[in-house]
């Protein structure tokens, strides 16, 4: 009687419906789009950058130095290589005393031009902040409550507040740090915020992983190693407890 009831119970259970042909086709298409989309966009942007640099540099090369003169087909990337070598050579010259002296005279000349000096000083400060090895900017990702308590946003920690901002806020008893709040899906735009240090929660993920999380609108989340370790420890403890209970 019990076996008959069990058989009837299994017969009454509805088997999971298999996805139809159109559903499988749609899933395959979306999977292919996820795989091929980033690859295609990366290849397109890389090729566009190479062609853009070649378009600027190749016309400046002497005719006998341009490999396109001798080859029956254009050689892409020559302008990029020449530009790289030129930048390395400029950096080498600037590292010497003569190069630094020449650079200081050039900056002094630019400092006397009304509009150009503001543009040059702003661009120079940005490049020094982003590219200089001595800069610690954007080396940490964090979360803060924004735009109101209870809502959280990912930010990139820039540096401690300096200058007048730090002086004014320190007088009010606030020790703040400067953070950059990126927007989705374009993390290059965003907001500069000065947040009290105790309200900034640093994350273990890298800036690149946080940027991917922002760009994907939360769909691409990096793995959290500590969470996996904790879950493994909890699983081991549960197995040990179950083993002890059986005894």
Number of C-alpha atoms within 10 A of each C-alpha: 6 7 8 9 10 11 11 11 10 11 10 9 8 7 8 6 6 8 9 8 9 9 11 12 12 11 12 12 12 13 12 11 13 11 11 12 13 11 11 12 11 12 12 12 11 12 13 12 14 17 17 14 18 21 14 13 16 21 11 11 13 8 12 9 10 17 16 15 12 11 9 8 9 12 13 17 17 19 23 20 15 16 17 12 12 12 12 12 12 12 12 11 15 15 11 11 10 11 15 13 12 14 14 12 12 11 14 12 11 17 15 10 10 9 10 12 16 13 11 14 14 11 12 11 11 12 11 12 16 13 11 11 9 9 13 13 19 18 13 20 24 21 19 22 15 13 9 8 8 8 10 12 14 23 31 24 23 21 18 16 20 12 7 9 11 18 13 12 15 13 9 9 9 15 17 22 20 21 27 23 22 20 18 16 14 12 16 12 12 13 12 14 16 19 18 17 13 11 12 18 13 15 15 13 17 16 18 14 16 24 24 18 19 22 17 14 13 12 10 14 14 14 10 10 11 10 10 11 11 11 12 12 12 12 12 12 12 12 12 11 11 11 10 9 8 6 5
